[in-house]
């Protein structure tokens, strides 16, 4: 009887040592997975994407000061920008990057007259700011007070290798109406995701 009791005690003692080994191995595997994931994220971040912080009211009501974006840097190495896409680009004369919306591309003829924007003679359906335009009209105001072409830029045809951009906040935006057409070589990439503040996380609709 005594031998049986001692034998059972030994077996229980051996069993007690097995779970910690398994748990330790799982922790190590999880740490390896996390490290590999972080390395991959860092590589993707530096090779393909770039963070950008919105500064100023020029893209209201769709983008606001302090919002942080992910900018896709590789897309325009594959193809040219499309109308309606929100891009980030260098402005050498200002010494900083701007965020604006592409309204017209190379070969297009663009005209901005009040709150009517036409490209190649067709009115652009600007759903992304229609609510703001309607609100201005309800109080007897125009949403836009800067037209194009103008005295500084009299040619409304977008040259090859360039795009025409405007801010969504038409009366409070420094864009192609003032700085001219944007060279493709100055474009950083397309704004694809708002990731901060957390409550505002969403993919950007182009």
NUKEVO-124551 format. One record per residue: residue number from 0; residue in three letters; x, y, z of N, C-alpha, C in turn. Coordinates in steps of 0.02 Angstrom, whole numbers, plus 50000, padded with zeros to 5 digits. Example, Ala and Ser with C-alpha at 12.3 -4.5 7.8 and 13.67 -1.06 7.14 Angstrom:
# NUKEVO-124551
PT|0|ALA|50660|49716|50390|50615|49775|50390|50660|49835|50390
PT|1|SER|50642|49888|50354|50684|49947|50357|50645|50002|50394
//
This chain:
# NUKEVO-124551
PT|0|UNK|50042|49940|50000|50000|50000|50000|50043|50063|50000
PT|1|UNK|50093|50063|50041|50138|50121|50045|50173|50134|49979
PT|2|UNK|50192|50080|49944|50226|50087|49881|50180|50119|49829
PT|3|UNK|50117|50097|49829|50069|50124|49781|50060|50200|49791
PT|4|UNK|50055|50222|49852|50046|50293|49867|50106|50333|49844
PT|5|UNK|50166|50308|49858|50227|50344|49838|50233|50348|49762
PT|6|UNK|50214|50293|49728|50217|50291|49655|50171|50344|49625
PT|7|UNK|50110|50350|49652|50063|50400|49627|50090|50470|49638
PT|8|UNK|50122|50482|49694|50149|50548|49708|50203|50567|49659
PT|9|UNK|50243|50519|49640|50297|50532|49592|50267|50550|49524
PT|10|UNK|50215|50512|49505|50183|50526|49440|50153|50595|49438
PT|11|UNK|50121|50615|49491|50092|50682|49494|50145|50736|49490
PT|12|UNK|50201|50723|49523|50256|50771|49523|50284|50781|49453
PT|13|UNK|50290|50725|49416|50316|50729|49348|50267|50767|49303
PT|14|UNK|50202|50753|49311|50152|50787|49271|50152|50862|49283
PT|15|UNK|50166|50882|49346|50166|50953|49362|50220|50992|49325
PT|16|UNK|50272|50958|49301|50327|50993|49267|50313|51004|49193
PT|17|UNK|50265|50969|49164|50255|50972|49092|50222|51037|49068
PT|18|UNK|50169|51062|49098|50137|51123|49073|50184|51184|49070
PT|19|UNK|50227|51196|49121|50271|51254|49116|50315|51253|49054
PT|20|UNK|50339|51192|49035|50381|51187|48975|50342|51209|48914
PT|21|UNK|50280|51184|48909|50238|51201|48853|50223|51276|48851
PT|22|UNK|50207|51304|48910|50192|51375|48914|50252|51418|48894
PT|23|UNK|50311|51398|48915|50372|51435|48899|50384|51435|48824
PT|24|UNK|50373|51377|48792|50382|51372|48720|50333|51417|48683
PT|25|UNK|50271|51420|48706|50221|51462|48675|50239|51536|48679
PT|26|UNK|50264|51556|48737|50285|51626|48746|50342|51644|48698
PT|27|UNK|50390|51599|48691|50446|51611|48645|50421|51617|48574
PT|28|UNK|50375|51574|48554|50348|51575|48486|50309|51641|48473
PT|29|UNK|50272|51661|48524|50235|51724|48517|50283|51783|48511
PT|30|UNK|50335|51783|48550|50384|51837|48546|50417|51839|48477
PT|31|UNK|50433|51781|48450|50463|51778|48383|50414|51806|48331
PT|32|UNK|50351|51787|48337|50300|51810|48289|50292|51886|48292
PT|33|UNK|50291|51913|48353|50283|51985|48362|50343|52023|48334
PT|34|UNK|50403|51997|48346|50463|52030|48321|50464|52030|48245
PT|35|UNK|50447|51973|48215|50444|51968|48141|50392|52016|48113
PT|36|UNK|50333|52020|48146|50280|52064|48124|50302|52137|48127
PT|37|UNK|50336|52156|48181|50360|52225|48188|50411|52242|48134
PT|38|UNK|50455|52195|48119|50506|52206|48067|50471|52216|47999
PT|39|UNK|50421|52174|47985|50385|52180|47922|50348|52246|47917
PT|40|UNK|50316|52265|47971|50280|52329|47972|50328|52387|47960
PT|41|UNK|50387|52385|47992|50436|52438|47983|50461|52441|47910
PT|42|UNK|50473|52383|47881|50496|52381|47811|50443|52409|47764
PT|43|UNK|50380|52386|47773|50325|52411|47732|50317|52486|47740
PT|44|UNK|50321|52507|47803|50313|52579|47818|50366|52621|47782
PT|45|UNK|50428|52602|47784|50481|52643|47756|50486|52636|47680
PT|46|UNK|50466|52578|47653|50472|52568|47581|50411|52590|47542
PT|47|UNK|50352|52584|47571|50290|52596|47533|50247|52653|47558
PT|48|UNK|50250|52668|47622|50203|52717|47650|50239|52771|47690
PT|49|UNK|50204|52827|47698|50233|52882|47737|50177|52916|47777
PT|50|UNK|50190|52931|47840|50139|52967|47879|50138|53041|47861
PT|51|UNK|50080|53073|47868|50073|53144|47853|50024|53173|47902
PT|52|UNK|50039|53232|47928|49994|53266|47975|49961|53325|47941
PT|53|UNK|49895|53326|47942|49858|53382|47912|49870|53445|47953
PT|54|UNK|49886|53499|47919|49899|53563|47953|49864|53619|47916
PT|55|UNK|49809|53644|47944|49773|53698|47912|49704|53677|47889
PT|56|UNK|49662|53727|47870|49592|53714|47854|49577|53701|47780
PT|57|UNK|49628|53697|47738|49616|53697|47665|49577|53637|47639
PT|58|UNK|49575|53581|47678|49539|53523|47653|49475|53508|47693
PT|59|UNK|49455|53556|47735|49391|53548|47768|49335|53550|47716
PT|60|UNK|49280|53515|47725|49259|53480|47786|49282|53407|47790
PT|61|UNK|49324|53385|47744|49342|53314|47741|49405|53296|47780
PT|62|UNK|49449|53344|47790|49511|53333|47828|49521|53392|47875
PT|63|UNK|49548|53376|47935|49554|53428|47986|49624|53429|48017
PT|64|UNK|49644|53488|48040|49710|53496|48071|49721|53445|48126
PT|65|UNK|49780|53414|48125|49798|53365|48176|49784|53293|48156
PT|66|UNK|49744|53283|48105|49732|53215|48082|49796|53186|48051
PT|67|UNK|49807|53122|48064|49866|53088|48037|49845|53039|47984
PT|68|UNK|49881|53042|47927|49863|53002|47870|49919|52954|47851
PT|69|UNK|49900|52901|47817|49949|52857|47784|49948|52874|47710
PT|70|UNK|50006|52890|47683|50013|52908|47613|50047|52851|47575
PT|71|UNK|50013|52828|47523|50040|52774|47481|50091|52804|47432
PT|72|UNK|50155|52787|47443|50208|52816|47403|50223|52777|47339
PT|73|UNK|50199|52716|47334|50217|52673|47278|50167|52677|47220
PT|74|UNK|50104|52697|47234|50051|52695|47184|50069|52732|47120
PT|75|UNK|50096|52793|47128|50108|52833|47068|50173|52816|47033
PT|76|UNK|50208|52766|47058|50263|52736|47020|50235|52686|46969
PT|77|UNK|50172|52665|46982|50140|52616|46940|50094|52650|46888
PT|78|UNK|50059|52702|46910|50014|52738|46865|50011|52811|46884
PT|79|UNK|49981|52851|46840|49973|52923|46853|49913|52936|46899
PT|80|UNK|49911|52993|46932|49853|53010|46974|49789|53014|46934
PT|81|UNK|49734|52999|46966|49667|53004|46935|49630|53063|46964
PT|82|UNK|49582|53089|46927|49540|53143|46951|49503|53120|47015
PT|83|UNK|49498|53165|47063|49463|53150|47125|49506|53122|47180
PT|84|UNK|49567|53101|47164|49610|53073|47216|49641|53128|47258
PT|85|UNK|49649|53113|47322|49680|53161|47368|49754|53144|47372
PT|86|UNK|49797|53194|47357|49868|53182|47354|49907|53228|47401
PT|87|UNK|49967|53205|47419|50014|53246|47456|50073|53260|47410
PT|88|UNK|50095|53323|47408|50148|53341|47361|50193|53395|47390
PT|89|UNK|50255|53398|47365|50302|53449|47386|50285|53516|47352
PT|90|UNK|50293|53569|47390|50287|53637|47362|50352|53673|47378
PT|91|UNK|50401|53670|47333|50468|53699|47346|50465|53772|47367
PT|92|UNK|50420|53811|47336|50416|53882|47352|50393|53894|47424
PT|93|UNK|50357|53846|47453|50332|53852|47521|50376|53814|47571
PT|94|UNK|50418|53770|47544|50462|53731|47588|50425|53679|47630
PT|95|UNK|50368|53655|47606|50331|53604|47643|50286|53565|47595
PT|96|UNK|50251|53516|47623|50206|53474|47584|50134|53498|47592
PT|97|UNK|50096|53493|47537|50025|53511|47537|49983|53448|47527
PT|98|UNK|49921|53450|47549|49873|53398|47534|49814|53431|47497
PT|99|UNK|49799|53405|47437|49745|53433|47396|49712|53377|47356
PT|100|UNK|49660|53396|47319|49624|53347|47278|49638|53360|47204
PT|101|UNK|49651|53306|47168|49663|53312|47095|49596|53326|47061
PT|102|UNK|49594|53381|47024|49534|53399|46987|49540|53384|46913
PT|103|UNK|49601|53394|46886|49612|53382|46815|49682|53355|46805
PT|104|UNK|49690|53316|46751|49754|53285|46736|49779|53310|46668
PT|105|UNK|49839|53286|46649|49870|53309|46587|49823|53304|46527
PT|106|UNK|49820|53359|46489|49778|53361|46429|49708|53388|46442
PT|107|UNK|49687|53390|46506|49621|53417|46523|49620|53493|46519
PT|108|UNK|49563|53521|46503|49552|53592|46507|49505|53605|46566
PT|109|UNK|49529|53643|46614|49491|53653|46675|49470|53726|46682
PT|110|UNK|49410|53734|46710|49384|53802|46722|49347|53802|46789
PT|111|UNK|49364|53851|46830|49331|53860|46895|49298|53928|46895
PT|112|UNK|49232|53928|46899|49195|53991|46898|49143|53989|46954
PT|113|UNK|49158|54024|47008|49114|54019|47066|49114|53948|47093
PT|114|UNK|49055|53921|47104|49050|53853|47131|49041|53800|47077
PT|115|UNK|49054|53820|47015|49050|53773|46959|49120|53758|46933
PT|116|UNK|49136|53693|46932|49201|53671|46906|49187|53628|46845
PT|117|UNK|49219|53645|46789|49211|53604|46729|49279|53578|46707
PT|118|UNK|49278|53517|46682|49338|53487|46652|49318|53462|46583
PT|119|UNK|49354|53489|46533|49338|53473|46463|49265|53490|46447
PT|120|UNK|49241|53545|46476|49175|53569|46461|49119|53535|46500
PT|121|UNK|49134|53485|46541|49083|53450|46579|49088|53467|46653
PT|122|UNK|49030|53482|46683|49029|53499|46754|49051|53439|46797
PT|123|UNK|49095|53453|46845|49119|53401|46890|49068|53392|46947
PT|124|UNK|49048|53330|46960|49002|53316|47014|49042|53307|47078
PT|125|UNK|49046|53360|47118|49089|53360|47177|49049|53340|47239
PT|126|UNK|49032|53277|47243|48992|53252|47300|49027|53262|47367
PT|127|UNK|49094|53263|47366|49133|53269|47428|49127|53337|47462
PT|128|UNK|49103|53388|47425|49093|53453|47457|49023|53482|47444
PT|129|UNK|48979|53441|47416|48913|53466|47398|48875|53493|47458
PT|130|UNK|48881|53459|47515|48847|53483|47576|48871|53552|47597
PT|131|UNK|48937|53563|47592|48964|53629|47610|48942|53683|47561
PT|132|UNK|48938|53665|47497|48915|53713|47446|48842|53732|47459
PT|133|UNK|48801|53681|47473|48730|53693|47486|48720|53738|47547
PT|134|UNK|48760|53726|47599|48755|53766|47660|48771|53839|47647
PT|135|UNK|48822|53851|47605|48840|53920|47588|48785|53954|47548
PT|136|UNK|48757|53917|47501|48704|53946|47459|48641|53963|47500
PT|137|UNK|48628|53924|47552|48568|53936|47593|48572|54004|47629
PT|138|UNK|48633|54027|47642|48641|54092|47675|48662|54146|47626
PT|139|UNK|48652|54131|47562|48664|54181|47510|48737|54194|47495
PT|140|UNK|48780|54145|47507|48852|54153|47494|48877|54101|47444
PT|141|UNK|48933|54118|47412|48967|54070|47369|49017|54032|47411
PT|142|UNK|49026|53968|47396|49075|53928|47432|49145|53943|47408
PT|143|UNK|49152|53961|47345|49217|53976|47315|49221|54048|47293
PT|144|UNK|49276|54082|47308|49285|54151|47285|49349|54160|47244
PT|145|UNK|49379|54105|47221|49440|54109|47182|49432|54067|47118
PT|146|UNK|49432|54101|47061|49419|54068|46998|49484|54048|46961
PT|147|UNK|49475|54011|46907|49531|53988|46865|49503|53973|46796
PT|148|UNK|49540|53992|46742|49604|54027|46739|49598|54098|46767
PT|149|UNK|49655|54128|46780|49657|54195|46808|49717|54233|46780
PT|150|UNK|49729|54293|46804|49783|54334|46777|49852|54303|46788
PT|151|UNK|49859|54266|46843|49924|54235|46857|49935|54172|46814
PT|152|UNK|49880|54136|46801|49884|54074|46762|49827|54075|46711
PT|153|UNK|49840|54106|46652|49787|54115|46602|49772|54053|46560
PT|154|UNK|49816|54003|46562|49806|53943|46520|49772|53889|46561
PT|155|UNK|49712|53869|46540|49673|53820|46577|49686|53748|46557
PT|156|UNK|49733|53737|46511|49748|53668|46490|49806|53640|46530
PT|157|UNK|49795|53583|46561|49847|53552|46604|49902|53524|46559
PT|158|UNK|49964|53546|46569|50019|53521|46527|50038|53449|46544
PT|159|UNK|50074|53417|46499|50098|53349|46511|50142|53347|46573
PT|160|UNK|50136|53293|46611|50178|53285|46670|50155|53326|46730
PT|161|UNK|50092|53350|46728|50066|53391|46782|49994|53373|46799
PT|162|UNK|49971|53397|46856|49900|53392|46875|49877|53459|46902
PT|163|UNK|49811|53470|46900|49781|53530|46929|49746|53508|46993
PT|164|UNK|49761|53541|47049|49733|53522|47114|49699|53581|47148
PT|165|UNK|49650|53565|47190|49618|53615|47233|49604|53586|47301
PT|166|UNK|49601|53630|47351|49580|53609|47417|49505|53605|47420
PT|167|UNK|49478|53561|47463|49405|53555|47469|49374|53619|47498
PT|168|UNK|49413|53655|47538|49389|53718|47568|49407|53774|47519
PT|169|UNK|49367|53781|47467|49385|53820|47408|49406|53893|47421
PT|170|UNK|49374|53926|47469|49391|53996|47482|49449|54005|47530
PT|171|UNK|49475|53950|47557|49530|53955|47605|49582|53901|47589
PT|172|UNK|49604|53901|47526|49653|53851|47504|49702|53882|47455
PT|173|UNK|49766|53870|47467|49818|53888|47419|49832|53827|47376
PT|174|UNK|49814|53831|47313|49818|53773|47269|49838|53794|47198
PT|175|UNK|49819|53754|47149|49841|53768|47080|49816|53835|47054
PT|176|UNK|49764|53862|47084|49740|53928|47063|49790|53982|47080
PT|177|UNK|49834|53968|47130|49884|54018|47150|49955|53995|47136
PT|178|UNK|49968|53930|47141|50037|53906|47132|50048|53871|47065
PT|179|UNK|49995|53863|47026|50002|53832|46960|49995|53756|46962
PT|180|UNK|50007|53727|46905|50002|53654|46899|50057|53618|46938
PT|181|UNK|50040|53561|46965|50088|53523|47007|50124|53470|46964
PT|182|UNK|50191|53473|46961|50228|53422|46924|50221|53353|46957
PT|183|UNK|50215|53301|46916|50209|53234|46943|50268|53216|46988
PT|184|UNK|50327|53242|46971|50387|53228|47010|50385|53255|47081
PT|185|UNK|50340|53303|47094|50334|53331|47161|50283|53294|47205
PT|186|UNK|50248|53247|47176|50196|53211|47213|50227|53158|47258
PT|187|UNK|50211|53159|47321|50235|53110|47370|50195|53045|47363
PT|188|UNK|50129|53051|47358|50086|52993|47352|50013|53009|47365
PT|189|UNK|49973|52957|47367|49901|52965|47379|49884|52954|47452
PT|190|UNK|49843|52997|47480|49820|52989|47549|49768|52933|47550
PT|191|UNK|49782|52879|47586|49738|52820|47584|49701|52806|47649
PT|192|UNK|49728|52829|47706|49698|52809|47770|49709|52863|47823
PT|193|UNK|49655|52880|47859|49661|52921|47919|49668|52872|47977
PT|194|UNK|49724|52876|48015|49734|52829|48070|49735|52862|48138
PT|195|UNK|49728|52928|48140|49724|52964|48204|49686|53029|48195
PT|196|UNK|49641|53046|48241|49623|53012|48303|49590|52944|48291
PT|197|UNK|49594|52901|48341|49569|52832|48335|49495|52832|48316
PT|198|UNK|49456|52878|48344|49384|52879|48331|49368|52895|48258
PT|199|UNK|49417|52923|48222|49406|52944|48152|49440|52897|48102
PT|200|UNK|49465|52840|48124|49500|52794|48079|49454|52773|48022
PT|201|UNK|49476|52783|47961|49439|52758|47903|49480|52765|47839
PT|202|UNK|49463|52724|47790|49494|52729|47724|49468|52792|47690
PT|203|UNK|49510|52825|47652|49490|52886|47618|49457|52869|47552
PT|204|UNK|49398|52898|47542|49360|52886|47481|49384|52933|47425
PT|205|UNK|49404|52905|47369|49429|52945|47313|49379|52945|47256
//
